[in-house]
Amino acid sequence: MKKKTFVILALLLMCIAAFAKADVWEAEKNALLYDFEAMYGPMYKWDLSVRAEYAMFDFGGGFNVLPEEGDLAQERALEAAQAAIQARFNLSDEQLAAYDPYFAFEQTHIRAWEVLFYNKEKEKKSILTGYGVKLRADNGEVIRAFEVEETEYVFATPSAMAQEDERDRMGLYEDYKIKREFQIRYGDEALWPPEAWAELKERSSRPYLYALPGDGDMTMEEATGRLIEILTVLGVKEEALKDAYTSYVFLDNGDRRFWEMRVYIDTEILFTSDENYIIQLDAKEGIVLFVALPGRANG
């Protein structure tokens, strides 16, 4: 009993450290957003190609992809969204003309358009308010129509941390471009074979981030066993683990070699949600180095 209590306390302390690390990653993401807004203006105004480029750098998952053949065209999506808004909120053509439409296209478990209508006059004061519609991309069916609560749009600010090391930041961008190439070749990052990570290590300007397990390192099976022990202590039920999906990456930062595993409990929102666990384990001894809980996993 004492041992279990000690383990729980240790994990809680590591979770606190994890939150701090997540805040660091949030600063890097903010710096990336700052760069893009400096080039393309406020995020909500970006066209689909800019959104897709940003998603490539920002681990966008299924969000901010481009429509493909067979998907509803943007013009048709606008027509369907306008009709849905007018029917749902009883707006006339004249009333709707007071709003500008903005578009996003996403793929989660379905492909969908999201069209947001912001009030033009309030938008001039950086206040976003209006209406939104989400539509199925295959047939234009309305998934939901909703009101957008009034919020002030605030531009991202540069991160002092990211500015200090411009070279590493550009290395981050280059790695993401290579990863985009691999996504086309292998599919989602969580499904890449070991040789993909080995090639990334060879081509990357930051090879210390990518490695393969060697002699004396825990195997994937051993890391999985340790992972199950930790998740059980954190209260994850055995039934949930049976249907979960886990992605594996082996890393070497020069000081330590370790496994990083992401556990997706809800596979309906696989790869696109922050509702997952991230666990990092020392490759030699299986010591827990980092824990992120659902809701904080992606910063």
C-alpha positions, -999 to 999 in steps of 0.1 A, spaced: 0 0 0 28 24 9 46 16 -24 14 24 -44 10 57 -25 46 66 -33 41 58 -70 9 79 -71 27 109 -55 57 105 -78 34 105 -108 15 136 -95 48 155 -92 58 144 -127 24 156 -140 32 191 -125 65 190 -144 46 179 -175 23 209 -173 54 232 -172 68 214 -203 35 218 -221 36 255 -214 71 256 -231 56 239 -261 27 263 -261 53 292 -263 68 275 -294 34 271 -310 27 308 -302 59 318 -320 49 298 -350 15 314 -351 32 348 -348 53 341 -379 23 330 -399 2 360 -388 30 383 -398 29 368 -433 -8 362 -438 -27 383 -413 -51 371 -386 -56 334 -384 -94 334 -390 -88 351 -424 -64 325 -438 -74 307 -469 -74 269 -470 -38 265 -484 -23 286 -456 -43 267 -430 -30 234 -444 6 247 -444 2 258 -408 -12 225 -398 18 208 -413 41 227 -389 17 226 -359 9 188 -359 -25 198 -372 -36 161 -374 -68 159 -394 -76 196 -390 -70 221 -417 -66 198 -447 -75 206 -483 -107 194 -500 -103 167 -526 -122 154 -556 -156 143 -545 -158 168 -517 -184 196 -518 -169 227 -536 -163 258 -515 -190 277 -534 -216 250 -527 -205 249 -490 -211 286 -488 -246 283 -503 -255 254 -479 -241 273 -449 -260 305 -458 -293 286 -462 -287 268 -428 -279 301 -410 -310 318 -424 -333 290 -416 -319 284 -381 -317 321 -370 -344 336 -392 -321 360 -410 -330 378 -442 -306 383 -471 -300 419 -461 -292 408 -425 -268 381 -437 -250 406 -459 -237 422 -427 -214 392 -421 -183 380 -439 -178 343 -444 -145 324 -436 -137 288 -444 -120 258 -428 -119 222 -440 -111 193 -417 -109 156 -416 -115 138 -383 -137 107 -385 -155 125 -413 -145 152 -438 -163 185 -432 -165 222 -440 -168 248 -413 -180 282 -424 -179 311 -399 -198 343 -405 -184 373 -386 -201 407 -382 -182 432 -405 -186 463 -383 -175 445 -351 -147 428 -370 -131 462 -377 -127 466 -340 -112 430 -337 -144 417 -322 -155 384 -336 -192 375 -333 -217 359 -356 -227 325 -367 -211 292 -378 -221 261 -397 -204 227 -399 -213 206 -430 -205 171 -442 -182 174 -472 -197 144 -491 -233 155 -492 -236 190 -476 -257 178 -447 -257 202 -418 -240 188 -388 -247 218 -366 -255 255 -369 -245 277 -340 -239 312 -327 -204 325 -322 -200 342 -288 -184 377 -289 -147 375 -284 -118 399 -290 -92 386 -315 -57 390 -302 -27 385 -324 0 361 -313 32 376 -298 67 363 -305 83 339 -279 115 351 -265 126 315 -260 120 307 -297 137 340 -308 169 330 -289 175 300 -310 165 308 -346 186 279 -360 168 253 -339 135 269 -349 143 266 -386 154 230 -380 119 225 -366 103 238 -398 126 217 -420 117 185 -400 80 192 -404 85 195 -442 102 161 -442 74 147 -420 49 160 -445 67 140 -472 66 109 -450 29 114 -443 22 111 -480 44 80 -482 35 62 -450 2 77 -437 -3 91 -402 28 96 -382 16 73 -355 17 44 -380 52 50 -394 76 20 -395 110 22 -377 128 28 -410 109 60 -415 122 74 -382 157 62 -391 155 81 -424 142 112 -406 172 110 -382 196 108 -412 181 138 -430 172 160 -400 193 189 -389 184 178 -353 192 140 -355 194 138 -317 156 138 -317 152 106 -336 167 72 -328 161 34 -328 164 12 -297 197 -7 -293 214 -32 -270 203 -27 -234 173 -5 -243 138 -16 -235 120 -33 -264 86 -20 -275 69 -50 -258 87 -41 -225 78 -5 -228 42 -14 -234 41 -35 -202 55 -6 -182 30 17 -199 1 -4 -188 13 -4 -152 15 34 -152 -19 39 -168 -35 15 -143 -21 36 -115 -35 67 -132 -70 51 -131 -74 39 -167 -96 8 -168 -85 -24 -184 -116 -23 -207 -106 12 -220 -71 0 -228 -84 -29 -249 -99 -5 -274 -72 22 -271 -46 30 -298 -9 36 -289 17 53 -310 55 48 -303 85 69 -309 121 62 -297 141 94 -289 177 102 -280 184 138 -269 221 132 -263 217 129 -225 191 102 -224 174 76 -246 138 71 -240 104 58 -254 76 83 -259 41 67 -262 8 84 -269 -23 65 -258 -56 74 -276 -85 62 -255 -112 76 -278 -104 63 -313 -133 82 -328 -111 113 -326 -78 95 -332 -48 118 -339 -68 150 -338 -76 154 -301 -57 164 -270 -77 137 -252 -48 113 -249 -20 104 -225 17 110 -233 42 89 -213 80 90 -216 101 62 -202 139 59 -197 150 33 -222 174 16 -199 155 14 -166 119 22 -174 118 52 -151 90 76 -159 104 109 -172 73 127 -183 35 123 -180 8 144 -198 -28 138 -189 -58 142 -213 -66 179 -219 -30 189 -216 -13 164 -239 -8 187 -269 1 218 -249 
